[in-house]
Amino acid sequence: MMYTRDSAEVLGLKVLGWLAAEEELLPVFLGASGASESDLRAGATDPVFLGSVLDFLMMDDAWVVRACDAIGVGYDAPMQARQVLPGGAEVSWT
Protein backbone atom coordinates (compact mmCIF):
# COMPACT_ATOMS: atom_id res chain seq x y z
CA MET A 1 0.00 0.00 0.00
CA MET A 2 1.23 3.47 -0.83
CA TYR A 3 0.67 5.76 2.11
CA THR A 4 -0.52 9.31 1.78
CA ARG A 5 0.05 11.77 4.59
CA ASP A 6 -3.54 11.21 5.78
CA SER A 7 -3.35 7.41 5.69
CA ALA A 8 0.04 7.50 7.45
CA GLU A 9 -1.45 9.65 10.20
CA VAL A 10 -4.33 7.20 10.54
CA LEU A 11 -1.91 4.31 10.95
CA GLY A 12 0.12 6.31 13.48
CA LEU A 13 -3.07 6.98 15.40
CA LYS A 14 -3.98 3.28 15.37
CA VAL A 15 -0.52 2.40 16.66
CA LEU A 16 -0.87 5.07 19.35
CA GLY A 17 -4.18 3.52 20.41
CA TRP A 18 -2.60 0.08 20.50
CA LEU A 19 0.34 1.42 22.49
CA ALA A 20 -1.94 3.15 24.99
CA ALA A 21 -3.60 -0.20 25.71
CA GLU A 22 -0.28 -1.97 26.29
CA GLU A 23 0.16 -1.77 30.07
CA GLU A 24 3.77 -2.94 30.03
CA LEU A 25 4.94 -1.07 26.93
CA LEU A 26 3.24 2.30 27.44
CA PRO A 27 5.48 3.27 30.39
CA VAL A 28 8.53 2.39 28.28
CA PHE A 29 7.33 4.77 25.55
CA LEU A 30 6.53 7.51 28.05
CA GLY A 31 9.96 7.15 29.65
CA ALA A 32 11.82 7.04 26.34
CA SER A 33 9.94 9.97 24.82
CA GLY A 34 9.52 12.11 27.91
CA ALA A 35 5.82 12.39 27.05
CA SER A 36 3.07 12.39 29.66
CA GLU A 37 -0.30 10.72 29.32
CA SER A 38 -1.85 14.10 28.52
CA ASP A 39 0.76 14.50 25.77
CA LEU A 40 -0.64 11.34 24.18
CA ARG A 41 -4.02 12.98 23.70
CA ALA A 42 -2.50 16.17 22.33
CA GLY A 43 -0.09 14.24 20.14
CA ALA A 44 -2.89 12.34 18.45
CA THR A 45 -3.35 15.27 16.08
CA ASP A 46 0.36 16.02 15.58
CA PRO A 47 2.01 14.27 12.61
CA VAL A 48 5.46 14.74 14.18
CA PHE A 49 4.35 13.01 17.39
CA LEU A 50 2.71 10.20 15.40
CA GLY A 51 6.01 9.76 13.57
CA SER A 52 7.77 9.40 16.91
CA VAL A 53 5.25 6.72 17.90
CA LEU A 54 6.12 4.78 14.74
CA ASP A 55 9.85 5.31 15.37
CA PHE A 56 9.44 3.89 18.86
CA LEU A 57 7.45 0.91 17.62
CA MET A 58 10.09 0.06 15.03
CA MET A 59 12.79 -0.18 17.69
CA ASP A 60 11.76 -3.79 18.33
CA ASP A 61 10.60 -6.33 15.75
CA ALA A 62 8.44 -8.08 18.35
CA TRP A 63 6.54 -4.84 18.98
CA VAL A 64 6.01 -4.39 15.24
CA VAL A 65 4.61 -7.90 14.93
CA ARG A 66 2.30 -7.49 17.92
CA ALA A 67 1.01 -4.09 16.83
CA CYS A 68 0.54 -5.03 13.18
CA ASP A 69 -1.24 -8.26 14.09
CA ALA A 70 -3.55 -6.34 16.43
CA ILE A 71 -4.25 -3.59 13.90
CA GLY A 72 -4.47 -5.91 10.91
CA VAL A 73 -1.76 -4.45 8.67
CA GLY A 74 1.40 -5.85 7.12
CA TYR A 75 4.63 -5.79 9.05
CA ASP A 76 6.11 -3.23 6.68
CA ALA A 77 3.22 -0.78 7.16
CA PRO A 78 4.81 1.21 10.04
CA MET A 79 7.99 1.77 8.01
CA GLN A 80 6.08 2.79 4.90
CA ALA A 81 3.83 5.15 6.85
CA ARG A 82 6.79 6.63 8.72
CA GLN A 83 8.47 7.62 5.47
CA VAL A 84 5.51 9.87 4.63
CA LEU A 85 5.32 11.69 7.98
CA PRO A 86 7.56 14.67 8.83
CA GLY A 87 11.16 13.58 9.33
CA GLY A 88 10.59 10.15 7.84
CA ALA A 89 12.57 10.75 4.69
CA GLU A 90 15.61 12.02 6.61
CA VAL A 91 17.57 8.82 7.14
CA SER A 92 21.13 9.14 8.37
CA TRP A 93 23.20 6.04 8.92
CA THR A 94 26.23 7.84 10.32
Order of alpha helices (4+ residues) and beta strands (2+ residues): alpha-alpha-alpha-alpha-alpha-alpha
